[in-house]
């Protein structure tokens, strides 16, 4: 980088980097936008109304990286914007009808999932706490999703579990693994730059 671009970069981000509130706001917006983009990568499955998306990974990353309050706030912002009509849910879905439809339980559980991840994972850097938090966050989304799937479709618990959890377990374990190593790498990088 040239001196000019380095100076410009330092000047442009000086206020955000120095002000913790600015950094928090950028983190909240970044994860809300990431959730919106991750929803657009949706693969429909013929036997269930629930598509495969990258959203669970973004939700658990928000909790692990931003902490419980800010992670939950990022996901609540995303859900609120979508509920108000912005086409940010899977395949461009939007509105309260989407939130109270068969897949809305996963979305409505996202703030609680991010909060739980942040609470369990904490800032200690202990790997077991991080993995427990990530698993707990995905589990929280499963609970919300299955409960709403049962309420909306009238499915019994076993059938809702087969439609709303079982097809996603392998993919979500992969997402948990990716999030685990990404958070560990980012935390190690942050410690190295201190």
ChimeraX attribute file (.defattr): number of C-alpha atoms within 10 A of each C-alpha:
attribute: neighborCount
match mode: 1-to-1
recipient: residues
	/A:1	6
	/A:2	7
	/A:3	8
	/A:4	9
	/A:5	10
	/A:6	11
	/A:7	11
	/A:8	12
	/A:9	11
	/A:10	12
	/A:11	11
	/A:12	11
	/A:13	11
	/A:14	11
	/A:15	12
	/A:16	15
	/A:17	13
	/A:18	10
	/A:19	10
	/A:20	11
	/A:21	11
	/A:22	14
	/A:23	13
	/A:24	17
	/A:25	13
	/A:26	14
	/A:27	18
	/A:28	23
	/A:29	16
	/A:30	14
	/A:31	25
	/A:32	25
	/A:33	18
	/A:34	18
	/A:35	26
	/A:36	25
	/A:37	18
	/A:38	19
	/A:39	24
	/A:40	18
	/A:41	15
	/A:42	17
	/A:43	14
	/A:44	14
	/A:45	12
	/A:46	8
	/A:47	10
	/A:48	14
	/A:49	15
	/A:50	23
	/A:51	20
	/A:52	18
	/A:53	22
	/A:54	22
	/A:55	25
	/A:56	29
	/A:57	24
	/A:58	26
	/A:59	31
	/A:60	33
	/A:61	26
	/A:62	34
	/A:63	34
	/A:64	31
	/A:65	23
	/A:66	24
	/A:67	22
	/A:68	23
	/A:69	17
	/A:70	23
	/A:71	33
	/A:72	27
	/A:73	24
	/A:74	30
	/A:75	32
	/A:76	21
	/A:77	18
	/A:78	25
	/A:79	27
	/A:80	16
	/A:81	18
	/A:82	22
	/A:83	20
	/A:84	11
	/A:85	15
	/A:86	16
	/A:87	17
	/A:88	23
	/A:89	27
	/A:90	25
	/A:91	15
	/A:92	14
	/A:93	18
	/A:94	19
	/A:95	18
	/A:96	15
	/A:97	12
	/A:98	18
	/A:99	21
	/A:100	17
	/A:101	15
	/A:102	22
	/A:103	23
	/A:104	23
	/A:105	24
	/A:106	26
	/A:107	25
	/A:108	20
	/A:109	25
	/A:110	34
	/A:111	30
	/A:112	24
	/A:113	34
	/A:114	37
	/A:115	28
	/A:116	28
	/A:117	34
	/A:118	29
	/A:119	18
	/A:120	22
	/A:121	25
	/A:122	19
	/A:123	15
	/A:124	9
	/A:125	13
	/A:126	11
	/A:127	14
	/A:128	11
	/A:129	18
	/A:130	26
	/A:131	20
	/A:132	14
	/A:133	27
	/A:134	32
	/A:135	20
	/A:136	19
	/A:137	31
	/A:138	26
	/A:139	17
	/A:140	20
	/A:141	25
	/A:142	24
	/A:143	19
	/A:144	21
	/A:145	26
	/A:146	27
	/A:147	21
	/A:148	24
	/A:149	28
	/A:150	19
	/A:151	16
	/A:152	15
	/A:153	12
	/A:154	11
	/A:155	16
	/A:156	13
	/A:157	13
	/A:158	11
	/A:159	14
	/A:160	21
	/A:161	19
	/A:162	14
	/A:163	19
	/A:164	27
	/A:165	19
	/A:166	11
	/A:167	17
	/A:168	17
	/A:169	13
	/A:170	11
	/A:171	15
	/A:172	21
	/A:173	15
	/A:174	13
	/A:175	20
	/A:176	23
	/A:177	15
	/A:178	13
	/A:179	23
	/A:180	21
	/A:181	14
	/A:182	14
	/A:183	17
	/A:184	16
	/A:185	12
	/A:186	12
	/A:187	15
	/A:188	12
	/A:189	11
	/A:190	10
	/A:191	9
	/A:192	8
	/A:193	7
	/A:194	5
